[in-house]
Amino acid sequence: MSHILGISSGFHDAAVSVISSDTGGIVFAGHSERYSKQKNDSHIHPELIEDAMQWDITSVAYYERPWMHNIQKIRSGQYGLTPWTTTGILKRELGKNALTLLNNSSVSCYPHHLSHAAAGFQTSPYSEAAVVVIDAIGELDTISIYHAEYDENGEATYKRVWRQRYPHSIGLFYSAITNGIGLKPMEDEYVTMGMAGWGSDLGAVAMRNDFFKDISTGELRDNLHLGTNKIHFPKYDDTVNSTSSKKENVAACAQRVAEEAILSVMRRAKEIVGSDNLVYMGGVALNCVANSRIGAIFPNVWIMPNPGDAGSSLGAAALAYRKPLQWKTACLGHEIPGEYPVRDIVDKLVTDKIVGVASGRAEFGPRALGNRSLLADPRGDEIKDKVNEIKRRQKFRPFAPAILEEHVHEYFHMPGNFSNSTYMQVVARVKNPDAFPAITHVDGTARVQTVPDDDSGFRKLLELWYIWTGCPMLLNTSLNIRGEPMVNDREDANRFEERYGVTVCS
């Protein structure tokens, strides 16, 4: 059976995906950082490729056009140009495997935003949809709206109906604020989102007026185009800093401004395309607070759980395949074999309140969904601080609850048109926050993961936990320490146990 290898690399969070050319089944997808142990590793690690080459690769698809990426670098004043051809990129990225793959496979490349779009649409349940891509910058595009549908041959077609180009960018704006409040841009934006819950957004109008000419297009003011560190973020200057004296307030203002801009793009997409189905992709789609408001515009929303550049490795493969992919699970990466240790995990939770799990295939995407997770009882007053201490995280950071899907409405007010949240993509208001302090953010919300009635080990774990305790949820956070990638293999799990004194069940 032949397979297509999709590759995303060269900027941040390199990844590969493998799909069957015959069935469209997704047989593997993984992140380079989990192999190299370097957070957001931009290059393909040899062991990642070795895992992918367990399948017969006959076609290689790259997630962007290298020549266009170099034009973007030149236009933005950045240095360090990459090879100008896809073959040149692949020779650099694939190392000793390059000769084998390039001699035995056809090679193609696709536009950056189109790869985002395909990763979303061709894994979605829709036959047609409005597709919105919002990121920091992809080649020269920063926002794209497509109308996607399948033609009479069952092949995906994409008609771009609107776009915004660099330097106008919602994603770059949010990264600028992340940089300005002392966090790491292109990595800590989710920390900014969490910090926003602690602040006041009363200065949002002033911030919006400082940064944007037109909030509906993400068009930045001309005098804010120059950036820092050659990355060309808009300037974080005294006019923005004067919005408030606290970083938390700056984060809250930025969150509100970003939400306004995102929603304006969504309204534009709804008006132009006219579909009730939305596919939303790009790194900005990881902002689950903003996502919670999208349901007021689109009744049906699909966000593939790895919407950033890593997920575009799957998008490139999807474009080469052309037809719908068989999306079944986000657990597509490196496998730790063996039966999911349900009873061992529950025993540890009852006695120790906190336990790690590394079992089955690693999650494809930035969020642990039960296979590479640090789990805890959500009911204890001291649990949140203990888990933050283990993970070396700031104490203001919130944690997510994983809950049996049929119980979600008993414990949470889900946002408009979202009846579930399988991949932790929206926040919901907690109905009884005092009973669940470990998963309730300061603003009374939680980033919910609903676990459907399936045959997964994580589902069986929650069922047994519910039988033993009467509580249908657990605190679920990724099995890693701040600044490090998630645990990938059994050796990683052993190191985690030894270094941090937490049992990891496999």
Backbone hydrogen bonds, N-H to C=O, Kabsch-Sander energy under -0.5 kcal/mol:
donor,donor_aa,acceptor,acceptor_aa,energy
3,H,56,D,-1.5
4,I,19,I,-2.8
5,L,59,S,-3.2
6,G,4,I,-0.6
6,G,17,S,-3.2
7,I,61,A,-2.5
8,S,15,A,-2.6
10,G,42,S,-3.5
13,D,40,N,-0.9
14,A,41,D,-3.1
15,A,8,S,-2.5
16,V,30,G,-2.0
17,S,6,G,-2.1
18,V,28,F,-3.2
19,I,4,I,-2.1
20,S,25,G,-2.6
21,S,2,S,-2.4
22,D,2,S,-0.6
24,G,20,S,-1.7
26,I,326,Q,-0.8
27,V,18,V,-1.9
27,V,25,G,-0.8
28,F,18,V,-1.5
29,A,332,L,-2.0
30,G,16,V,-2.3
32,S,14,A,-2.8
34,R,31,H,-0.7
35,Y,32,S,-1.8
36,S,32,S,-2.3
37,K,33,E,-2.0
39,K,37,K,-0.6
41,D,38,Q,-1.6
48,L,45,H,-0.8
49,I,45,H,-1.7
50,E,46,P,-2.1
51,D,47,E,-1.9
52,A,48,L,-2.0
53,M,49,I,-2.3
54,Q,51,D,-1.1
55,W,52,A,-1.4
57,I,55,W,-0.9
58,T,3,H,-2.7
58,T,56,D,-0.6
59,S,3,H,-1.2
60,V,106,S,-3.3
61,A,5,L,-3.0
62,Y,108,S,-2.6
63,Y,7,I,-1.8
68,M,65,R,-0.6
69,H,65,R,-2.1
70,N,66,P,-2.0
71,I,67,W,-1.7
72,Q,68,M,-2.2
73,K,69,H,-1.9
74,I,70,N,-2.4
75,R,71,I,-2.8
76,S,72,Q,-2.1
77,G,73,K,-0.5
77,G,74,I,-1.0
78,Q,73,K,-2.5
89,I,85,T,-2.1
90,L,86,T,-2.8
91,K,87,T,-2.3
92,R,88,G,-1.6
93,E,89,I,-2.6
94,L,90,L,-2.8
95,G,91,K,-0.7
97,N,94,L,-2.1
98,A,95,G,-1.8
101,L,97,N,-2.4
102,L,98,A,-3.1
103,N,99,L,-1.9
104,N,100,T,-1.3
105,S,101,L,-0.8
106,S,58,T,-1.9
108,S,60,V,-2.2
110,Y,62,Y,-1.5
115,S,111,P,-2.1
116,H,112,H,-1.8
117,A,113,H,-2.4
118,A,114,L,-2.6
119,A,115,S,-2.2
120,G,116,H,-1.4
121,F,117,A,-3.2
122,Q,118,A,-2.0
123,T,120,G,-0.8
124,S,120,G,-0.6
124,S,121,F,-1.0
129,A,148,A,-2.3
130,A,277,N,-2.7
131,V,146,Y,-2.6
132,V,130,A,-0.5
132,V,279,V,-2.9
133,V,144,S,-2.7
134,I,281,M,-2.2
135,D,142,T,-2.0
138,G,141,D,-3.3
140,L,138,G,-0.6
141,D,138,G,-1.8
142,T,164,Q,-3.0
143,I,164,Q,-1.6
144,S,133,V,-2.4
145,I,162,W,-2.8
146,Y,131,V,-2.8
147,H,159,K,-2.4
148,A,129,A,-2.6
148,A,146,Y,-0.6
149,E,157,T,-1.8
150,Y,127,S,-1.4
151,D,155,E,-2.6
154,G,151,D,-2.2
156,A,322,R,-3.5
157,T,149,E,-3.1
159,K,147,H,-2.2
160,R,158,Y,-0.6
161,V,145,I,-2.7
162,W,145,I,-1.4
164,Q,143,I,-2.5
166,Y,140,L,-3.2
168,H,165,R,-1.7
169,S,167,P,-0.6
171,G,135,D,-1.0
173,F,169,S,-1.5
174,Y,170,I,-2.2
175,S,171,G,-2.2
176,A,172,L,-2.2
177,I,173,F,-1.9
178,T,174,Y,-2.2
179,N,175,S,-2.7
180,G,176,A,-2.5
181,I,177,I,-1.9
182,G,179,N,-1.4
183,L,178,T,-2.3
187,E,184,K,-1.2
188,D,184,K,-3.3
191,V,188,D,-0.9
192,T,188,D,-1.8
193,M,189,E,-2.0
194,G,190,Y,-1.8
195,M,191,V,-2.8
196,A,192,T,-1.8
197,G,193,M,-0.6
197,G,194,G,-0.9
198,W,195,M,-1.9
199,G,196,A,-1.5
204,A,201,D,-2.0
207,M,203,G,-2.2
208,R,204,A,-3.0
209,N,205,V,-2.3
210,D,206,A,-1.9
211,F,207,M,-2.2
212,F,208,R,-2.8
213,K,219,E,-2.5
214,D,219,E,-1.5
217,T,214,D,-1.2
218,G,214,D,-1.0
219,E,214,D,-1.5
220,L,218,G,-0.6
221,R,211,F,-2.9
224,L,221,R,-1.9
225,H,222,D,-1.3
231,I,228,T,-2.1
235,K,224,L,-0.5
237,D,235,K,-0.9
240,V,237,D,-0.7
241,N,237,D,-2.4
242,S,238,D,-2.1
243,T,240,V,-1.9
244,S,241,N,-1.1
250,V,246,K,-1.8
251,A,247,K,-2.7
252,A,248,E,-2.1
253,C,249,N,-2.5
254,A,250,V,-2.5
255,Q,251,A,-2.4
256,R,252,A,-2.0
257,V,253,C,-2.5
258,A,254,A,-2.7
259,E,255,Q,-2.4
260,E,256,R,-2.3
261,A,257,V,-2.1
262,I,258,A,-2.9
263,L,259,E,-2.8
264,S,260,E,-1.8
265,V,261,A,-1.8
266,M,262,I,-2.2
267,R,263,L,-2.5
268,R,264,S,-1.9
269,A,265,V,-2.5
270,K,266,M,-2.5
271,E,267,R,-2.3
272,I,268,R,-2.6
273,V,269,A,-2.6
274,G,269,A,-0.7
274,G,270,K,-1.4
278,L,300,N,-2.7
279,V,130,A,-2.7
280,Y,302,W,-2.0
281,M,132,V,-2.9
282,G,307,P,-2.0
284,V,134,I,-1.7
285,A,134,I,-0.5
285,A,282,G,-1.9
286,L,283,G,-1.7
287,N,284,V,-2.0
288,C,286,L,-1.5
291,N,287,N,-2.2
292,S,288,C,-1.3
293,R,290,A,-1.8
294,I,291,N,-1.6
295,G,291,N,-0.5
296,A,293,R,-1.1
297,I,294,I,-2.3
298,F,294,I,-2.2
300,N,276,D,-2.0
302,W,278,L,-2.5
312,S,308,G,-0.7
312,S,309,D,-0.9
313,S,310,A,-1.7
314,L,311,G,-1.0
315,G,311,G,-1.2
316,A,312,S,-2.6
317,A,313,S,-1.5
318,A,314,L,-2.3
319,L,315,G,-2.2
320,A,316,A,-1.8
321,Y,317,A,-1.9
322,R,318,A,-3.1
325,L,122,Q,-3.2
326,Q,24,G,-2.4
327,W,325,L,-1.3
328,K,326,Q,-0.6
332,L,330,A,-1.4
332,L,362,A,-0.9
333,G,362,A,-2.8
336,I,360,G,-2.5
342,V,340,Y,-2.3
345,I,341,P,-2.2
346,V,342,V,-2.2
347,D,343,R,-2.5
348,K,344,D,-2.1
349,L,345,I,-2.5
350,V,346,V,-2.4
351,T,347,D,-1.7
352,D,348,K,-3.6
353,K,348,K,-0.8
353,K,349,L,-1.2
355,V,375,L,-2.4
356,G,503,T,-3.3
357,V,373,S,-2.5
358,A,505,C,-2.7
359,S,371,N,-1.9
360,G,336,I,-2.3
362,A,334,H,-2.2
364,F,330,A,-3.1
365,G,363,E,-0.8
373,S,357,V,-1.1
374,L,477,T,-3.5
375,L,355,V,-3.4
375,L,373,S,-0.6
376,A,475,L,-1.6
377,D,353,K,-1.7
380,G,377,D,-0.7
383,I,380,G,-0.6
384,K,380,G,-0.5
386,K,382,E,-1.9
387,V,383,I,-2.7
388,N,384,K,-2.4
389,E,385,D,-2.1
390,I,386,K,-2.3
391,K,387,V,-2.4
392,R,388,N,-0.5
392,R,389,E,-0.7
393,R,388,N,-2.5
397,R,394,Q,-1.6
400,A,476,N,-0.7
402,A,474,L,-3.1
403,I,401,P,-0.5
403,I,449,Q,-2.7
404,L,472,P,-2.0
405,E,451,V,-2.4
407,H,404,L,-2.4
408,V,405,E,-1.4
410,E,407,H,-1.4
411,Y,407,H,-0.8
411,Y,408,V,-0.9
412,F,408,V,-2.1
413,H,429,R,-3.0
414,M,412,F,-1.0
418,F,415,P,-2.2
419,S,417,N,-0.7
424,M,421,S,-1.4
427,V,288,C,-0.8
428,A,446,A,-2.6
429,R,413,H,-1.5
430,V,444,G,-2.6
431,K,411,Y,-2.6
432,N,411,Y,-0.5
435,A,432,N,-1.3
436,F,432,N,-0.7
436,F,433,P,-0.8
438,A,378,P,-1.6
439,I,436,F,-1.1
440,T,436,F,-0.5
441,H,439,I,-0.6
441,H,445,T,-3.1
444,G,441,H,-2.2
446,A,428,A,-2.0
448,V,426,V,-1.0
448,V,446,A,-1.0
449,Q,401,P,-2.5
450,T,421,S,-1.7
450,T,448,V,-0.5
451,V,403,I,-2.9
454,D,452,P,-1.6
460,K,456,S,-1.8
461,L,457,G,-2.2
462,L,458,F,-2.3
463,E,459,R,-2.2
464,L,460,K,-2.2
465,W,461,L,-2.8
466,Y,462,L,-2.2
467,I,463,E,-2.0
468,W,464,L,-2.3
469,T,465,W,-2.3
470,G,466,Y,-2.5
471,C,465,W,-0.5
474,L,402,A,-2.1
475,L,376,A,-2.9
476,N,400,A,-3.0
477,T,374,L,-2.1
479,L,372,R,-2.3
480,N,478,S,-1.8
482,R,391,K,-2.9
484,E,481,I,-2.7
487,V,479,L,-2.4
493,A,489,D,-1.9
494,N,490,R,-2.4
495,R,491,E,-2.2
496,F,492,D,-2.3
497,E,493,A,-2.3
498,E,494,N,-2.4
499,R,495,R,-2.8
500,Y,496,F,-2.5
501,G,497,E,-1.7
505,C,356,G,-2.8
505,C,503,T,-0.5
